[in-house]
Amino acid sequence: MKFFILLFLPLLLTAQNNEEFERIYTKTYLETSQKDFSKAVFIADSLYSISQNDIFKIKSLMLSATLFQQSSEYSKAVAYAIRAKEIAERVANPIQTTKINGFLATQYRILKLYSQSNLYLKTAVSEAEKISNTEVKETFLGMLMQENAYYQIDLKNYGKAIYYIKQSGKYFKKEHPNYNHFIGTNLQLLGDCYYQLNDFDRSLIHYKKALPYVEEHPNNHTKALVYNGIALCHIEKNNATEAEKYMSLAEKNSEKSEYLALQEEFYKTYEKYYKLKNKPKEVVAVKEKIDTITGIINHHRNLFINHEQKKLKSENITLTKEKNTSNYLIGIISILFLLFALIAYLYIKTIRQKIKRLQIDYHQFISNMNIPLKDKLFSHRETDINPETEKKILKRLEHFEKTTLYNKNNMSLASLSIYCQTNTKYLSQVINSHKNKNFTNYINQLRIHYIITELQNNPSYRKYKIAALSEMTGFSSPSKFTEAFKKETNITAVLYIKNLEEKTKLYSSEE
């Protein structure tokens, strides 16, 4: 299916028609991403690969960035946005630089890095003012007002948030193709604000007002949030029947979504619902799910923050090296100057002192290298798992192996633990003890067995390049795929396919 899409896209965009591009972009973001996240990411990458001008490349990169934001993969989201920003700045396009800076403001706000977020937001407003088309400028200013509202909601300044939401609405024109989406989002945000202010009647009014605006697309996260908001209001009004109805609608509109923040909101609603229904067991179960998702989101946040810290440290090291190089050159010049003024004895003495210091540094380095390995490793402590729990995990793994979920490129120990309804610690122990592998090798084995079956039963697969087979099975690169394939079969994928083709020809000739 993915390859059909890749072949079909150039036909749609032969002339790089902006309207057709925007249609695919919007459908992928609002609909496909909620039903099949991997497919949406694939389409975004495909759009980039066939883009014939910088604007389409920027938009494709930003689509990828937006999708990775939904899966809370902030490092990837920001990386794609930075790539787009570099192109936009090179071509001096204020529309795209406004959009990208606004997006980056959102990412840093989500990560609670508010000073960086505010910096990007101010840059976005400044870039928006450079846009010559008044209609386009006002649309972006409206969107930036929305981002300001999100910022105030994060800080629990709901009164200020309501002000920015209402200001935002003044900028959106009915003629704009995304008018319904903008207004629907504003009404949903107003519902959120009034809910937080415990004004549940007014909150419910705004959520219901949002419904006609979000009905345009079959499934999208804004509609799901509106349904979820209505359910929350009914829970506060002790109306469990109506709450259940809208919880079901919210779940239906996002059942295939990998938007982790959305899933977190739903589970929190279920927690309130089960408390209303006085179901303590269900409350405990849903709290575990909330903890798992929160853990994944925090993990991605920490990865991003650690990445930024490493980057900053690397930049500081580079600056230090440059400074040291400069100082070193000055030192050499000084020494050369002194050569004409000092006698040979002083010069030799200086050299000997330098050698002595280098020897001390060298011995210290060797000493550090000889620290026993056991002192650098963490000790491992086994934890017993309840036999019943272990049995349930194995059953879920058996079911998982019958699917092709392991081919998702974002498959992780954390996401599999959610599927198996357990925590990462227990899941890792069960895989180690029963599969005799760590998580990575376990997933790789399933992927390789899957592709071997397809290669044997479906000759068309043998025509695909290694990069295509790698992508189909969720590997991060062709080299990782090749390494895993050889580990399982003792030969490379290329040689395996060649042998398979030769066997097929041999059997055909015998017949």
C-alpha positions in Angstrom: 0.0 0.0 0.0 2.8 2.4 0.9 4.5 1.9 -2.5 1.2 2.4 -4.3 0.9 5.8 -2.6 4.5 6.7 -3.4 3.8 5.9 -7.1 0.5 7.7 -7.1 1.7 11.0 -5.5 3.8 12.2 -8.5 0.7 11.8 -10.7 -1.3 14.1 -8.3 1.5 16.6 -8.1 3.0 16.5 -11.6 2.7 20.2 -12.0 3.4 20.8 -8.2 -0.2 22.1 -7.9 -0.4 24.1 -4.6 -4.1 23.3 -4.1 -3.6 19.6 -4.5 -0.6 19.6 -2.3 -2.6 21.5 0.4 -5.4 18.9 0.1 -3.0 16.0 0.7 -1.3 17.9 3.5 -4.5 18.7 5.3 -6.0 15.2 4.9 -2.8 13.6 6.1 -2.6 15.8 9.2 -6.3 15.8 10.2 -7.4 12.3 9.1 -4.7 9.9 8.1 -2.5 10.6 11.2 -5.5 9.7 13.4 -6.1 6.3 11.6 -2.7 5.2 10.6 0.3 7.1 12.0 3.0 5.2 10.1 1.2 5.8 6.8 0.9 9.5 7.6 4.7 9.7 8.3 5.4 7.8 5.1 3.2 10.2 3.0 5.0 13.2 4.6 8.4 11.8 3.6 7.1 10.9 0.1 5.9 14.5 -0.4 9.3 15.8 0.5 11.1 13.4 -1.8 9.0 14.5 -4.8 9.0 18.2 -4.0 10.4 20.3 -6.8 10.6 23.6 -5.1 11.7 25.0 -1.7 8.2 25.9 -0.5 6.9 22.3 -1.0 10.0 21.0 0.8 9.4 23.3 3.7 5.7 22.2 4.0 6.6 18.5 3.7 9.2 18.9 6.5 6.7 20.7 8.7 4.1 18.0 8.1 6.6 15.5 9.4 7.5 17.8 12.3 3.8 18.1 13.2 3.2 14.4 13.1 6.2 13.7 15.4 4.8 16.3 17.8 1.6 14.2 18.0 3.6 11.1 19.0 5.6 13.2 21.5 8.8 12.6 19.7 10.0 16.2 20.3 13.6 15.8 19.2 12.4 14.6 15.8 9.7 17.3 15.6 12.2 20.1 16.3 14.9 18.6 14.0 12.5 18.6 11.1 11.3 22.1 11.9 14.9 23.4 12.1 15.6 21.9 8.6 12.5 23.7 7.3 13.6 26.9 9.0 17.0 26.8 7.3 15.4 26.6 3.9 12.8 29.3 4.7 15.5 31.7 5.9 17.6 31.0 2.8 14.8 31.9 0.5 13.6 34.7 2.7 10.0 33.6 2.9 8.3 35.4 5.8 5.1 33.2 5.5 7.1 30.0 6.1 9.4 31.5 8.8 6.3 32.8 10.7 4.8 29.3 10.6 8.0 27.5 11.6 8.8 29.9 14.5 5.2 29.5 15.7 5.6 25.8 15.6 8.9 25.9 17.5 7.2 28.2 20.1 4.6 25.4 20.6 7.2 22.7 21.0 9.2 24.6 23.7 6.0 25.5 25.5 5.0 21.8 25.6 8.4 21.0 27.0 7.9 23.8 29.6 10.9 25.7 28.3 8.9 29.0 28.4 11.7 31.5 27.8 12.7 29.7 24.5 9.1 29.4 23.6 8.5 33.1 24.1 11.5 34.0 22.1 10.3 31.9 19.1 6.8 33.4 19.5 8.1 37.0 19.4 10.2 36.1 16.3 7.0 34.6 14.6 5.1 37.8 15.3 7.9 39.9 13.9 8.1 37.7 10.7 4.3 37.9 10.3 4.5 41.7 10.1 6.7 41.3 7.0 4.0 39.4 5.1 2.7 41.7 2.3 -0.7 39.9 1.8 -3.0 41.3 4.5 -5.3 38.3 4.5 -2.5 35.9 5.0 -0.9 38.1 7.6 -4.1 38.3 9.6 -4.5 34.5 9.5 -1.1 34.0 11.0 -1.6 36.7 13.6 -4.8 34.8 14.6 -2.9 31.6 14.9 -0.2 33.2 17.0 -2.9 34.6 19.3 -4.1 31.0 19.7 -0.5 30.0 20.7 -0.5 32.9 23.2 -3.7 31.4 24.6 -2.2 27.9 24.9 0.8 29.6 26.7 -1.5 31.3 29.2 -3.5 28.0 29.8 -0.2 26.3 30.6 0.5 29.0 33.2 -3.2 28.6 34.5 -3.9 32.2 33.5 -7.4 31.3 32.2 -8.7 34.9 32.1 -5.8 36.0 29.9 -6.2 32.9 27.7 -9.9 33.7 27.1 -8.8 37.2 26.0 -6.3 35.9 23.5 -8.8 33.3 22.1 -11.4 36.0 21.5 -8.7 38.3 19.9 -7.7 35.4 17.7 -11.2 34.9 16.3 -11.2 38.5 15.0 -8.4 37.6 12.5 -10.0 34.6 10.9 -12.0 35.1 7.7 -14.8 32.8 6.6 -13.3 32.6 3.1 -10.2 30.8 4.5 -10.3 27.0 3.7 -9.3 26.2 7.3 -11.8 28.7 8.9 -13.9 25.9 10.5 -10.8 24.3 12.0 -9.6 27.6 13.5 -13.0 28.5 15.0 -13.6 24.9 16.2 -10.2 25.0 18.0 -11.0 28.4 19.6 -14.4 27.2 20.9 -12.8 24.0 22.2 -10.1 26.1 24.0 -12.9 28.4 25.5 -14.6 25.2 26.7 -11.3 24.1 28.3 -10.8 27.5 30.1 -14.3 27.7 31.5 -14.1 24.1 32.6 -10.9 24.9 34.6 -12.7 27.9 36.1 -15.4 25.5 37.3 -18.0 27.2 35.1 -19.3 23.9 33.7 -22.5 25.3 32.1 -20.6 27.9 30.0 -17.9 25.3 29.2 -20.6 22.9 27.9 -22.1 25.6 25.8 -18.8 26.3 24.0 -17.9 22.7 23.5 -21.3 22.1 21.8 -20.9 25.3 19.7 -17.6 23.7 18.5 -19.3 20.6 17.2 -20.5 22.0 13.8 -17.1 23.4 13.1 -15.2 20.1 13.7 -17.6 17.8 11.9 -15.9 18.5 8.6 -13.3 15.8 9.0 -14.3 12.2 9.9 -11.7 11.8 12.6 -9.3 14.4 14.1 -8.0 15.2 17.5 -9.8 18.5 17.9 -13.2 16.8 17.5 -12.1 14.1 19.9 -11.1 16.8 22.5 -14.5 18.5 22.1 -16.3 15.2 22.8 -14.0 14.6 25.7 -14.7 18.1 27.1 -18.5 17.5 26.9 -18.0 14.2 28.7 -16.0 15.9 31.5 -18.8 18.5 31.9 -21.4 15.8 32.3 -19.2 14.0 34.8 -19.0 17.2 36.9 -22.8 17.3 36.7 -23.1 13.7 37.9 -24.6 12.6 34.6 -22.8 9.3 34.0 -25.1 8.2 31.1 -24.4 11.3 28.9 -20.7 11.3 29.9 -20.4 7.7 28.7 -22.0 8.6 25.4 -19.5 11.3 24.7 -16.5 9.3 26.0 -17.5 6.7 23.4 -17.6 9.3 20.7 -14.2 10.7 21.7 -12.7 7.2 21.7 -14.3 6.4 18.3 -12.7 9.6 16.8 -9.3 8.7 17.9 -9.2 4.9 18.4 -6.2 4.6 16.0 -4.5 7.8 17.0 -1.0 7.7 18.4 -1.3 11.2 19.8 -0.1 10.5 23.3 -1.2 13.7 24.9 -4.7 13.0 23.6 -4.6 9.4 25.0 -3.5 10.9 28.4 -6.5 13.3 28.4 -8.9 10.4 27.7 -7.5 8.2 30.5 -7.8 11.1 32.9 -11.5 11.5 31.9 -12.0 7.7 32.5 -10.5 8.1 35.9 -13.0 10.8 36.8 -15.8 8.7 35.3 -14.9 5.5 37.3 -14.7 7.6 40.4 -18.2 8.9 39.7 -19.4 5.3 39.2 -17.5 4.2 42.4 -15.4 1.6 40.6 -12.1 1.6 42.6 -10.5 -1.3 40.6 -11.1 0.5 37.3 -9.7 3.7 38.8 -6.5 1.8 39.8 -6.2 0.2 36.3 -6.6 3.5 34.4 -4.2 5.2 36.7 -1.5 2.7 35.7 -2.2 3.6 32.0 -2.0 7.3 32.8 1.4 6.7 34.5 2.7 4.7 31.6 1.7 7.3 29.0 3.0 10.1 31.2 6.2 8.2 31.5 6.6 7.9 27.8 5.9 11.6 27.3 8.3 12.6 30.0 10.9 10.2 28.5 10.6 12.0 25.1 10.8 15.3 26.9 13.9 14.3 28.8 15.5 12.9 25.6 15.0 16.3 23.9 16.3 18.3 26.9 19.3 16.0 27.2 19.9 16.4 23.5 19.8 20.2 23.8 22.2 20.1 26.7 24.6 17.9 24.8 24.4 20.2 21.8 25.0 23.2 24.1 27.9 21.4 25.7 29.3 20.5 22.3 29.1 24.2 21.2 30.8 25.3 24.4 33.6 22.8 23.8 34.0 24.0 20.2 34.2 27.6 21.5 36.7 26.5 24.1 38.8 24.7 21.6 38.8 27.8 19.3 39.8 29.9 22.3 42.5 27.4 23.2 43.8 27.3 19.6 43.9 31.1 19.6 45.8 31.2 22.9 48.1 28.5 21.7 49.0 30.5 18.6 49.7 33.5 20.7 51.9 31.4 22.9 53.8 30.1 19.9 54.4 33.6 18.6 55.5 34.7 22.1 58.0 31.8 22.3 59.3 32.5 18.8 59.8 36.1 19.9 61.6 35.0 23.1 63.9 32.8 21.0 65.6 36.0 19.7 65.8 37.4 23.2 66.5 34.4 25.5 69.5 32.2 25.6 69.3 28.5 24.5 69.3 27.4 28.2 66.0 29.1 29.0 64.4 27.8 25.8 65.4 24.2 26.6 64.2 24.7 30.1 60.8 25.8 28.9 60.5 22.8 26.6 61.4 20.4 29.4 58.8 21.9 31.6 56.1 21.4 28.9 57.2 17.8 28.4 57.0 17.2 32.2 53.5 18.6 32.3 52.5 16.4 29.3 53.9 13.3 31.1 51.9 14.1 34.2 48.7 14.5 32.2 49.5 11.3 30.3 50.0 9.2 33.5 46.8 10.7 34.9 44.9 9.7 31.8 46.4 6.1 31.9 45.5 5.9 35.6 41.9 6.8 34.8 41.7 4.3 32.0 42.7 1.5 34.4 39.7 1.9 36.7 38.3 -1.6 37.1 35.3 -2.3 34.9 33.3 -3.6 37.8 33.4 -0.2 39.4 31.8 1.3 36.3 28.8 -1.0 36.0 25.5 -1.0 37.8 24.6 -4.1 39.7 21.6 -6.0 38.5 18.9 -7.1 40.9 16.2 -9.5 39.8 12.6 -8.9 40.8 10.0 -11.7 41.1 6.9 -11.5 39.0 3.6 -12.9 40.1 3.0 -16.1 38.0 -0.5 -15.0 37.0 0.9 -11.6 35.8 3.7 -13.4 33.9 1.1 -15.7 32.2 -1.0 -12.7 31.1 2.1 -10.9 29.7 3.0 -14.1 27.7 -0.5 -14.3 26.4 -0.5 -10.7 25.2 3.0 -11.3 23.6 1.6 -14.3 21.8 -1.3 -12.1 20.5 1.2 -9.4 19.6 3.3 -11.8 17.5 0.3 -12.6 15.4 -0.1 -9.0 14.4 2.4 -6.8 12.4 2.6 -4.1 15.0 6.2 -4.9 15.5 6.9 -3.4 12.0 6.0 0.1 13.3 9.2 2.3 13.3 8.3 3.8 16.6 7.8 0.5 18.4 9.4 0.8 21.8 9.5 -1.1 25.1 7.2 1.5 26.6 4.6 1.3 23.8 4.7 -2.6 23.9 4.2 -2.5 27.6 1.0 -0.5 27.1 -0.2 -3.1 24.6 0.6 -5.9 27.1 -1.1 -3.9 29.9 2.0 -4.0 32.1 5.1 -2.0 33.0 8.4 -1.9 31.1 10.3 -3.7 33.9 8.0 -6.8 34.0 7.8 -6.9 30.2 11.6 -6.7 29.8 12.1 -9.6 32.4 9.5 -11.8 30.6 11.1 -11.2 27.2 14.6 -11.9 28.6 13.5 -15.1 30.4 11.1 -16.6 27.9 12.4 -15.4 24.6 16.1 -15.5 25.6 16.6 -12.1 24.1 16.5 -8.4 25.0 13.7 -6.2 23.6 15.6 -5.0 20.5 16.7 -8.5 19.4 13.2 -9.8 20.1 11.5 -7.2 17.8 14.2 -7.5 15.2 13.7 -11.3 15.1 9.9 -10.9 14.5 10.6 -8.3 11.8 13.1 -10.6 10.0 10.9 -13.6 10.2 8.0 -11.6 8.8 10.0 -10.3 5.8 11.4 -13.8 5.1 7.9 -15.2 4.9 6.9 -12.4 2.5 10.0 -13.0 0.4 9.2 -16.7 0.1 5.5 -16.4 -0.5 5.3 -13.2 -2.5 7.9 -12.9 -5.4 7.1 -9.2 -5.9 8.9 -8.5 -2.6 12.1 -9.7 -4.1 12.2 -6.8 -6.5 12.2 -4.2 -3.7 15.4 -2.5 -2.7 16.9 -3.1 0.8 15.9 0.4 1.8 12.3 -0.3 1.0 12.3 -3.7 2.9 14.0 -1.9 5.8 11.3 0.8 5.9 8.5 -1.8 5.6 9.8 -3.6 8.7 10.3 -0.5 10.8 14.1 -0.4 10.9 15.8 3.0 11.3 18.2 2.4 8.4 19.0 -0.2 5.7 22.3 -1.0 7.6 20.3 -1.9 10.8 18.1 -4.1 8.7 21.1 -5.8 7.0 22.7 -6.4 10.3 19.6 -7.9 11.9 18.9 -10.1 8.8 22.5 -11.5 8.8 22.2 -12.2 12.5 19.1 -14.3 12.0 20.1 -16.1 8.7 23.9 -15.9 8.7 23.7 -14.4 5.2 22.9 -11.0 3.8 19.4 -10.1 2.6 20.8 -9.5 -1.0 22.4 -13.0 -1.1 19.2 -14.6 0.4 17.0 -13.0 -2.3 19.5 -14.1 -5.0 19.5 -17.7 -3.7 15.7 -17.7 -3.5 15.4 -16.5 -7.1 17.8 -19.1 -8.3 15.9 -21.9 -6.5 12.6 -20.6 -8.1 14.2 -20.7 -11.6 15.6 -24.2 -10.9 12.2 -25.6 -9.9 10.6 -23.9 -12.9 13.1 -25.5 -15.4 12.5 -28.9 -13.8 8.8 -28.7 -14.4 
